[in-house]
Amino acid sequence: MNLVIVGAQWGDEGKGKMVDYLAENADIVVRFSGGANAGHTIMVHGDTFVLHLIPSGIISPDKIVVLGNGMVIEPSAMFEELTSLSVKGIDWEKRVIISDRAHLVLPDYKNEDMRIDEHRARPVGTTGRGIGVAYGKKASRDGIRIADLWDPVIWDSLSEANRNWLAPYKEKIASMKVNLADFMMANQDKNILLEGAQGALLDLDHGTYPYVSSGSSVSAGAATGAALGPRRIHSCLGVFKAYQTRVGNGPFPSEMLGDEHEALGAQLQKLGHEYGATTGRPRRIGYLDLVALRYSGWINSLDGFILSHLNLYDGFEAVSVCTAYELDGNRIDYFPSCTAELERIKPVLQAFPGWDGAVGAARCWEDMPEGARKFVEFIEDYTGVPVCGFSVGPLRGETFMRNEVWTAS
Ligand code: IMP
């Protein structure tokens, strides 16, 4: 069975932790999009792992992990990450596979990425990892793929500096690369977890363009980015936080702005350690946006949500969510395509009473405080997507499911 897991907001929803958790029942974990712009944090065995390129399944000792063809890979960053895993006692040899159709990020892409963004009338706030440049070259057919490293004509066309930079990695990459279509065909009877990066609202097609990343972060990207046909995707899950965050620039309709809201935002930022795992930048904070979440449920064909960080609201008197937008004096309940409209929107908030008891202490649905359960049921009714799992703290054990997710829908 092939199960997709994506971010349902602007990234940083807690996907890495959930992939680590769900990997227990997977044989193979394939990351299908993005590059070293991602930062997936996993806290396990008393240690913290921050992964940028390597799929989060690597922490489980017996899993094969794959960097899919939908990714853009900087070899030096990948080997640095693998070395830091070795230092922490993770044996990754023979467990890390790379699609030979994945594109490379070369050293000069990073400076180019920053330079382009600095000169934009509307800077995106890139992480500066060369991601936009690599995907841009891929689309304009000027990119370099893993397989191309063994094509003498393409190799000779690279600058001497790039050849010298790549040469030390070639032998090791040769032992890791596969034709991913063949690999997936050979493993079609296995349980495969398809790990997204970023989030639906940062997707190149469906996100808040141009304030997006350059990969395909939605579940459809799992088909192209992991060499599967769409009918081979059996179930899709989306992770979302009980509030909303965004790193970098771009519209954020439910952002906590203005004195009273900002104080709450600052509190959540502190409680949730809301700083970028890749750049350390503080994340912008907003109310949970149900209009955007319903949109995300649709574009990802979600069979279920996994809700994270609800425990941060333990002890709060009230919890507000955005249930509609006000645009130029009119109430709307859809997620607009036009960036200028998204920037003019005011959120319509609905407050729910807080709850007695601690979501953070719950280990099953029945343990959850009644008020929290009502809050979750409202989200399910609004979005039409069941919440099938919860992350109620940073540790692997602070996770539970309401139903079996390794079942084709
Ligand atoms: P880029 O992909 O590094 O060019 O960044 C484009 C936009 O996506 C910027 O606003 C980044 O902050 C944001 N972004 C990229 N990757 C992530 C991520 O993994 N989590 C959250 N935001 C991200």
Boltz pocket constraint, residues with backbone or C-beta under 6 A from the ligand:
constraints:
  - pocket:
      binder: B
      contacts: [[A, 10], [A, 11], [A, 12], [A, 37], [A, 38], [A, 39], [A, 124], [A, 125], [A, 126], [A, 127], [A, 128], [A, 129], [A, 131], [A, 132], [A, 197], [A, 198], [A, 202], [A, 211], [A, 212], [A, 213], [A, 214], [A, 247], [A, 248], [A, 249]]
      max_distance: 6.0
